[in-house]
Amino acid sequence: MLAVADAKDVSPHAITDPTLFDCIDVESVSRLVEDGPTGAAGTESVRFDYDDSLIEVRADGLVGVFEPVGDAR
């Protein structure tokens, strides 16, 4: 939630809906990050839609928040 709040320039407390638990399997993402990278340079990742953003969580711990561009989504 910190990465989403940072990308949207709001407080993490301001993001209440939807919850991450409604969007993803949190245990799967946790396992990915806890197990660490097993491929080349931590290339394993999980992507999911959250609100109006695409979120990517990589095995090396990097979290990306991507906003839609035009009709690309």
Biopython code that builds the backbone (N, CA, C, O; Angstrom):
import numpy as np
from Bio.PDB.StructureBuilder import StructureBuilder

atoms = [
    (1, "MET", "N", (0.812, -1.176, 0.000)),
    (1, "MET", "CA", (0.000, 0.000, 0.000)),
    (1, "MET", "C", (0.866, 1.255, 0.000)),
    (1, "MET", "O", (0.456, 2.296, -0.514)),
    (2, "LEU", "N", (2.049, 1.160, 0.569)),
    (2, "LEU", "CA", (2.922, 2.333, 0.594)),
    (2, "LEU", "C", (3.304, 2.772, -0.818)),
    (2, "LEU", "O", (3.340, 3.969, -1.104)),
    (3, "ALA", "N", (3.587, 1.823, -1.694)),
    (3, "ALA", "CA", (3.960, 2.165, -3.070)),
    (3, "ALA", "C", (2.781, 2.798, -3.809)),
    (3, "ALA", "O", (2.962, 3.754, -4.562)),
    (4, "VAL", "N", (1.578, 2.269, -3.598)),
    (4, "VAL", "CA", (0.387, 2.839, -4.241)),
    (4, "VAL", "C", (0.138, 4.245, -3.709)),
    (4, "VAL", "O", (-0.122, 5.164, -4.485)),
    (5, "ALA", "N", (0.215, 4.419, -2.402)),
    (5, "ALA", "CA", (-0.003, 5.735, -1.810)),
    (5, "ALA", "C", (1.034, 6.735, -2.317)),
    (5, "ALA", "O", (0.705, 7.881, -2.622)),
    (6, "ASP", "N", (2.280, 6.295, -2.403)),
    (6, "ASP", "CA", (3.341, 7.169, -2.897)),
    (6, "ASP", "C", (3.080, 7.565, -4.348)),
    (6, "ASP", "O", (3.233, 8.732, -4.708)),
    (7, "ALA", "N", (2.689, 6.604, -5.180)),
    (7, "ALA", "CA", (2.428, 6.887, -6.595)),
    (7, "ALA", "C", (1.247, 7.832, -6.770)),
    (7, "ALA", "O", (1.228, 8.647, -7.692)),
    (8, "LYS", "N", (0.263, 7.721, -5.884)),
    (8, "LYS", "CA", (-0.929, 8.568, -5.977)),
    (8, "LYS", "C", (-0.783, 9.857, -5.162)),
    (8, "LYS", "O", (-1.673, 10.707, -5.160)),
    (9, "ASP", "N", (0.359, 9.988, -4.468)),
    (9, "ASP", "CA", (0.651, 11.162, -3.647)),
    (9, "ASP", "C", (-0.429, 11.406, -2.589)),
    (9, "ASP", "O", (-0.923, 12.521, -2.421)),
    (10, "VAL", "N", (-0.779, 10.325, -1.882)),
    (10, "VAL", "CA", (-1.741, 10.415, -0.782)),
    (10, "VAL", "C", (-1.198, 9.632, 0.409)),
    (10, "VAL", "O", (-0.236, 8.874, 0.279)),
    (11, "SER", "N", (-1.813, 9.818, 1.552)),
    (11, "SER", "CA", (-1.462, 9.056, 2.750)),
    (11, "SER", "C", (-1.919, 7.615, 2.569)),
    (11, "SER", "O", (-2.975, 7.380, 1.982)),
    (12, "PRO", "N", (-1.149, 6.640, 3.060)),
    (12, "PRO", "CA", (-1.602, 5.251, 2.984)),
    (12, "PRO", "C", (-2.954, 5.042, 3.673)),
    (12, "PRO", "O", (-3.722, 4.160, 3.288)),
    (13, "HIS", "N", (-3.234, 5.847, 4.678)),
    (13, "HIS", "CA", (-4.510, 5.738, 5.395)),
    (13, "HIS", "C", (-5.691, 6.208, 4.552)),
    (13, "HIS", "O", (-6.840, 5.890, 4.857)),
    (14, "ALA", "N", (-5.410, 6.961, 3.495)),
    (14, "ALA", "CA", (-6.475, 7.463, 2.626)),
    (14, "ALA", "C", (-6.966, 6.389, 1.651)),
    (14, "ALA", "O", (-8.031, 6.530, 1.050)),
    (15, "ILE", "N", (-6.191, 5.328, 1.499)),
    (15, "ILE", "CA", (-6.571, 4.256, 0.582)),
    (15, "ILE", "C", (-7.292, 3.182, 1.384)),
    (15, "ILE", "O", (-6.677, 2.447, 2.157)),
    (16, "THR", "N", (-8.588, 3.103, 1.192)),
    (16, "THR", "CA", (-9.380, 2.159, 1.979)),
    (16, "THR", "C", (-10.124, 1.135, 1.125)),
    (16, "THR", "O", (-10.505, 0.078, 1.629)),
    (17, "ASP", "N", (-10.334, 1.423, -0.136)),
    (17, "ASP", "CA", (-11.127, 0.528, -0.954)),
    (17, "ASP", "C", (-10.624, 0.543, -2.386)),
    (17, "ASP", "O", (-10.453, 1.632, -2.935)),
    (18, "PRO", "N", (-10.384, -0.554, -3.007)),
    (18, "PRO", "CA", (-10.513, -1.895, -2.445)),
    (18, "PRO", "C", (-9.297, -2.245, -1.596)),
    (18, "PRO", "O", (-8.236, -1.635, -1.731)),
    (19, "THR", "N", (-9.461, -3.221, -0.732)),
    (19, "THR", "CA", (-8.310, -3.676, 0.046)),
    (19, "THR", "C", (-7.477, -4.607, -0.831)),
    (19, "THR", "O", (-7.984, -5.182, -1.794)),
    (20, "LEU", "N", (-6.214, -4.748, -0.497)),
    (20, "LEU", "CA", (-5.364, -5.669, -1.256)),
    (20, "LEU", "C", (-5.891, -7.090, -1.167)),
    (20, "LEU", "O", (-5.764, -7.862, -2.118)),
    (21, "PHE", "N", (-6.476, -7.440, -0.039)),
    (21, "PHE", "CA", (-7.011, -8.787, 0.130)),
    (21, "PHE", "C", (-8.131, -9.080, -0.864)),
    (21, "PHE", "O", (-8.398, -10.242, -1.173)),
    (22, "ASP", "N", (-8.783, -8.039, -1.365)),
    (22, "ASP", "CA", (-9.835, -8.208, -2.368)),
    (22, "ASP", "C", (-9.257, -8.386, -3.773)),
    (22, "ASP", "O", (-9.966, -8.823, -4.679)),
    (23, "CYS", "N", (-7.984, -8.054, -3.962)),
    (23, "CYS", "CA", (-7.385, -8.020, -5.300)),
    (23, "CYS", "C", (-6.389, -9.137, -5.578)),
    (23, "CYS", "O", (-6.204, -9.532, -6.729)),
    (24, "ILE", "N", (-5.746, -9.650, -4.530)),
    (24, "ILE", "CA", (-4.661, -10.616, -4.755)),
    (24, "ILE", "C", (-4.650, -11.699, -3.695)),
    (24, "ILE", "O", (-5.337, -11.610, -2.677)),
    (25, "ASP", "N", (-3.862, -12.715, -3.957)),
    (25, "ASP", "CA", (-3.568, -13.732, -2.965)),
    (25, "ASP", "C", (-2.311, -13.268, -2.235)),
    (25, "ASP", "O", (-1.196, -13.479, -2.712)),
    (26, "VAL", "N", (-2.496, -12.643, -1.088)),
    (26, "VAL", "CA", (-1.398, -12.018, -0.354)),
    (26, "VAL", "C", (-0.322, -13.037, 0.012)),
    (26, "VAL", "O", (0.866, -12.713, -0.023)),
    (27, "GLU", "N", (-0.712, -14.252, 0.359)),
    (27, "GLU", "CA", (0.268, -15.276, 0.716)),
    (27, "GLU", "C", (1.194, -15.595, -0.459)),
    (27, "GLU", "O", (2.388, -15.821, -0.259)),
    (28, "SER", "N", (0.664, -15.615, -1.668)),
    (28, "SER", "CA", (1.495, -15.893, -2.847)),
    (28, "SER", "C", (2.532, -14.801, -3.061)),
    (28, "SER", "O", (3.693, -15.091, -3.349)),
    (29, "VAL", "N", (2.115, -13.546, -2.922)),
    (29, "VAL", "CA", (3.052, -12.438, -3.080)),
    (29, "VAL", "C", (4.096, -12.480, -1.972)),
    (29, "VAL", "O", (5.278, -12.253, -2.234)),
    (30, "SER", "N", (3.685, -12.762, -0.748)),
    (30, "SER", "CA", (4.625, -12.843, 0.375)),
    (30, "SER", "C", (5.657, -13.941, 0.140)),
    (30, "SER", "O", (6.846, -13.749, 0.392)),
    (31, "ARG", "N", (5.198, -15.084, -0.340)),
    (31, "ARG", "CA", (6.129, -16.182, -0.625)),
    (31, "ARG", "C", (7.123, -15.801, -1.706)),
    (31, "ARG", "O", (8.305, -16.132, -1.610)),
    (32, "LEU", "N", (6.655, -15.111, -2.729)),
    (32, "LEU", "CA", (7.533, -14.682, -3.821)),
    (32, "LEU", "C", (8.649, -13.808, -3.277)),
    (32, "LEU", "O", (9.815, -14.009, -3.617)),
    (33, "VAL", "N", (8.308, -12.851, -2.444)),
    (33, "VAL", "CA", (9.301, -11.926, -1.908)),
    (33, "VAL", "C", (10.180, -12.614, -0.868)),
    (33, "VAL", "O", (11.392, -12.401, -0.851)),
    (34, "GLU", "N", (9.586, -13.439, 0.003)),
    (34, "GLU", "CA", (10.357, -14.119, 1.045)),
    (34, "GLU", "C", (11.344, -15.125, 0.464)),
    (34, "GLU", "O", (12.471, -15.245, 0.945)),
    (35, "ASP", "N", (10.916, -15.856, -0.584)),
    (35, "ASP", "CA", (11.787, -16.862, -1.180)),
    (35, "ASP", "C", (12.938, -16.232, -1.957)),
    (35, "ASP", "O", (13.972, -16.867, -2.163)),
    (36, "GLY", "N", (12.762, -15.003, -2.381)),
    (36, "GLY", "CA", (13.795, -14.305, -3.114)),
    (36, "GLY", "C", (13.898, -14.778, -4.546)),
    (36, "GLY", "O", (13.218, -15.721, -4.951)),
    (37, "PRO", "N", (14.736, -14.130, -5.296)),
    (37, "PRO", "CA", (14.863, -14.453, -6.715)),
    (37, "PRO", "C", (15.497, -15.821, -6.930)),
    (37, "PRO", "O", (16.457, -16.190, -6.254)),
    (38, "THR", "N", (14.948, -16.561, -7.875)),
    (38, "THR", "CA", (15.551, -17.830, -8.268)),
    (38, "THR", "C", (15.952, -17.804, -9.730)),
    (38, "THR", "O", (16.716, -18.658, -10.182)),
    (39, "GLY", "N", (15.442, -16.828, -10.478)),
    (39, "GLY", "CA", (15.776, -16.691, -11.890)),
    (39, "GLY", "C", (16.843, -15.637, -12.077)),
    (39, "GLY", "O", (17.478, -15.190, -11.121)),
    (40, "ALA", "N", (17.027, -15.254, -13.312)),
    (40, "ALA", "CA", (18.029, -14.253, -13.642)),
    (40, "ALA", "C", (17.655, -12.901, -13.052)),
    (40, "ALA", "O", (16.620, -12.328, -13.393)),
    (41, "ALA", "N", (18.491, -12.404, -12.180)),
    (41, "ALA", "CA", (18.353, -11.053, -11.604)),
    (41, "ALA", "C", (16.972, -10.786, -11.007)),
    (41, "ALA", "O", (16.460, -9.672, -11.115)),
    (42, "GLY", "N", (16.366, -11.792, -10.382)),
    (42, "GLY", "CA", (15.091, -11.572, -9.713)),
    (42, "GLY", "C", (13.952, -11.244, -10.651)),
    (42, "GLY", "O", (13.154, -10.345, -10.386)),
    (43, "THR", "N", (13.879, -11.970, -11.741)),
    (43, "THR", "CA", (12.896, -11.637, -12.764)),
    (43, "THR", "C", (11.488, -12.127, -12.438)),
    (43, "THR", "O", (10.535, -11.722, -13.103)),
    (44, "GLU", "N", (11.332, -12.989, -11.430)),
    (44, "GLU", "CA", (10.003, -13.455, -11.086)),
    (44, "GLU", "C", (9.186, -12.282, -10.557)),
    (44, "GLU", "O", (9.686, -11.449, -9.801)),
    (45, "SER", "N", (7.920, -12.232, -10.967)),
    (45, "SER", "CA", (7.073, -11.143, -10.491)),
    (45, "SER", "C", (5.610, -11.555, -10.528)),
    (45, "SER", "O", (5.220, -12.512, -11.197)),
    (46, "VAL", "N", (4.828, -10.806, -9.793)),
    (46, "VAL", "CA", (3.383, -10.953, -9.793)),
    (46, "VAL", "C", (2.816, -9.604, -10.194)),
    (46, "VAL", "O", (3.221, -8.569, -9.664)),
    (47, "ARG", "N", (1.874, -9.618, -11.135)),
    (47, "ARG", "CA", (1.213, -8.377, -11.564)),
    (47, "ARG", "C", (-0.280, -8.512, -11.318)),
    (47, "ARG", "O", (-0.867, -9.578, -11.508)),
    (48, "PHE", "N", (-0.879, -7.412, -10.892)),
    (48, "PHE", "CA", (-2.319, -7.423, -10.682)),
    (48, "PHE", "C", (-2.855, -6.011, -10.797)),
    (48, "PHE", "O", (-2.136, -5.034, -10.590)),
    (49, "ASP", "N", (-4.132, -5.923, -11.131)),
    (49, "ASP", "CA", (-4.805, -4.626, -11.195)),
    (49, "ASP", "C", (-5.256, -4.226, -9.803)),
    (49, "ASP", "O", (-5.786, -5.038, -9.045)),
    (50, "TYR", "N", (-5.040, -2.975, -9.487)),
    (50, "TYR", "CA", (-5.517, -2.423, -8.227)),
    (50, "TYR", "C", (-6.037, -1.029, -8.506)),
    (50, "TYR", "O", (-5.294, -0.151, -8.945)),
    (51, "ASP", "N", (-7.316, -0.834, -8.250)),
    (51, "ASP", "CA", (-7.952, 0.447, -8.515)),
    (51, "ASP", "C", (-7.723, 0.763, -9.986)),
    (51, "ASP", "O", (-8.153, -0.017, -10.836)),
    (52, "ASP", "N", (-7.076, 1.850, -10.324)),
    (52, "ASP", "CA", (-6.817, 2.197, -11.724)),
    (52, "ASP", "C", (-5.362, 1.983, -12.104)),
    (52, "ASP", "O", (-4.879, 2.580, -13.067)),
    (53, "SER", "N", (-4.659, 1.141, -11.363)),
    (53, "SER", "CA", (-3.230, 0.956, -11.582)),
    (53, "SER", "C", (-2.892, -0.512, -11.808)),
    (53, "SER", "O", (-3.632, -1.411, -11.408)),
    (54, "LEU", "N", (-1.759, -0.726, -12.457)),
    (54, "LEU", "CA", (-1.187, -2.060, -12.563)),
    (54, "LEU", "C", (-0.047, -2.109, -11.554)),
    (54, "LEU", "O", (0.840, -1.256, -11.572)),
    (55, "ILE", "N", (-0.070, -3.105, -10.675)),
    (55, "ILE", "CA", (0.953, -3.247, -9.648)),
    (55, "ILE", "C", (1.817, -4.447, -10.015)),
    (55, "ILE", "O", (1.303, -5.499, -10.395)),
    (56, "GLU", "N", (3.129, -4.283, -9.900)),
    (56, "GLU", "CA", (4.062, -5.386, -10.108)),
    (56, "GLU", "C", (4.928, -5.527, -8.872)),
    (56, "GLU", "O", (5.564, -4.567, -8.437)),
    (57, "VAL", "N", (4.953, -6.732, -8.303)),
    (57, "VAL", "CA", (5.805, -7.037, -7.160)),
    (57, "VAL", "C", (6.824, -8.060, -7.633)),
    (57, "VAL", "O", (6.468, -9.157, -8.064)),
    (58, "ARG", "N", (8.096, -7.688, -7.548)),
    (58, "ARG", "CA", (9.160, -8.570, -8.020)),
    (58, "ARG", "C", (9.763, -9.341, -6.859)),
    (58, "ARG", "O", (9.675, -8.918, -5.707)),
    (59, "ALA", "N", (10.371, -10.465, -7.169)),
    (59, "ALA", "CA", (10.985, -11.315, -6.152)),
    (59, "ALA", "C", (12.112, -10.608, -5.412)),
    (59, "ALA", "O", (12.419, -10.963, -4.274)),
    (60, "ASP", "N", (12.735, -9.611, -6.040)),
    (60, "ASP", "CA", (13.807, -8.886, -5.364)),
    (60, "ASP", "C", (13.272, -7.784, -4.456)),
    (60, "ASP", "O", (14.049, -7.025, -3.877)),
    (61, "GLY", "N", (11.927, -7.693, -4.328)),
    (61, "GLY", "CA", (11.316, -6.729, -3.418)),
    (61, "GLY", "C", (10.872, -5.435, -4.065)),
    (61, "GLY", "O", (10.179, -4.639, -3.431)),
    (62, "LEU", "N", (11.252, -5.204, -5.307)),
    (62, "LEU", "CA", (10.850, -3.982, -5.997)),
    (62, "LEU", "C", (9.349, -4.011, -6.276)),
    (62, "LEU", "O", (8.815, -5.017, -6.742)),
    (63, "VAL", "N", (8.679, -2.900, -5.987)),
    (63, "VAL", "CA", (7.247, -2.775, -6.261)),
    (63, "VAL", "C", (7.058, -1.633, -7.241)),
    (63, "VAL", "O", (7.504, -0.514, -6.990)),
    (64, "GLY", "N", (6.402, -1.911, -8.352)),
    (64, "GLY", "CA", (6.117, -0.885, -9.349)),
    (64, "GLY", "C", (4.627, -0.606, -9.399)),
    (64, "GLY", "O", (3.807, -1.519, -9.302)),
    (65, "VAL", "N", (4.289, 0.660, -9.550)),
    (65, "VAL", "CA", (2.897, 1.084, -9.697)),
    (65, "VAL", "C", (2.808, 1.816, -11.029)),
    (65, "VAL", "O", (3.453, 2.845, -11.224)),
    (66, "PHE", "N", (2.007, 1.281, -11.939)),
    (66, "PHE", "CA", (1.917, 1.822, -13.279)),
    (66, "PHE", "C", (0.504, 2.319, -13.541)),
    (66, "PHE", "O", (-0.472, 1.602, -13.319)),
    (67, "GLU", "N", (0.409, 3.549, -14.015)),
    (67, "GLU", "CA", (-0.870, 4.145, -14.347)),
    (67, "GLU", "C", (-1.215, 3.822, -15.802)),
    (67, "GLU", "O", (-0.319, 3.702, -16.637)),
    (68, "PRO", "N", (-2.503, 3.681, -16.108)),
    (68, "PRO", "CA", (-2.886, 3.413, -17.494)),
    (68, "PRO", "C", (-2.534, 4.579, -18.406)),
    (68, "PRO", "O", (-2.599, 5.740, -18.000)),
    (69, "VAL", "N", (-2.163, 4.262, -19.635)),
    (69, "VAL", "CA", (-1.817, 5.281, -20.629)),
    (69, "VAL", "C", (-2.823, 5.177, -21.762)),
    (69, "VAL", "O", (-2.812, 4.203, -22.515)),
    (70, "GLY", "N", (-3.677, 6.154, -21.888)),
    (70, "GLY", "CA", (-4.667, 6.157, -22.966)),
    (70, "GLY", "C", (-5.496, 4.893, -22.966)),
    (70, "GLY", "O", (-6.052, 4.504, -21.939)),
    (71, "ASP", "N", (-5.581, 4.247, -24.127)),
    (71, "ASP", "CA", (-6.351, 3.016, -24.259)),
    (71, "ASP", "C", (-5.487, 1.781, -24.163)),
    (71, "ASP", "O", (-5.888, 0.708, -24.613)),
    (72, "ALA", "N", (-4.303, 1.914, -23.582)),
    (72, "ALA", "CA", (-3.370, 0.794, -23.507)),
    (72, "ALA", "C", (-3.864, -0.320, -22.600)),
    (72, "ALA", "O", (-3.364, -1.441, -22.689)),
    (73, "ARG", "N", (-4.818, -0.052, -21.742)),
    (73, "ARG", "CA", (-5.288, -1.086, -20.815)),
    (73, "ARG", "C", (-6.570, -1.613, -21.278)),
    (73, "ARG", "O", (-7.141, -2.496, -20.639)),
]
sb = StructureBuilder()
sb.init_structure("model")
sb.init_model(0)
sb.init_chain("A")
sb.init_seg("    ")
for serial, (resi, resn, name, xyz) in enumerate(atoms, 1):
    if name == "N":
        sb.init_residue(resn, " ", resi, " ")
    sb.init_atom(name, np.array(xyz, "f"), 0.0, 1.0, " ", f" {name:<3s}", serial, name[0])
structure = sb.get_structure()
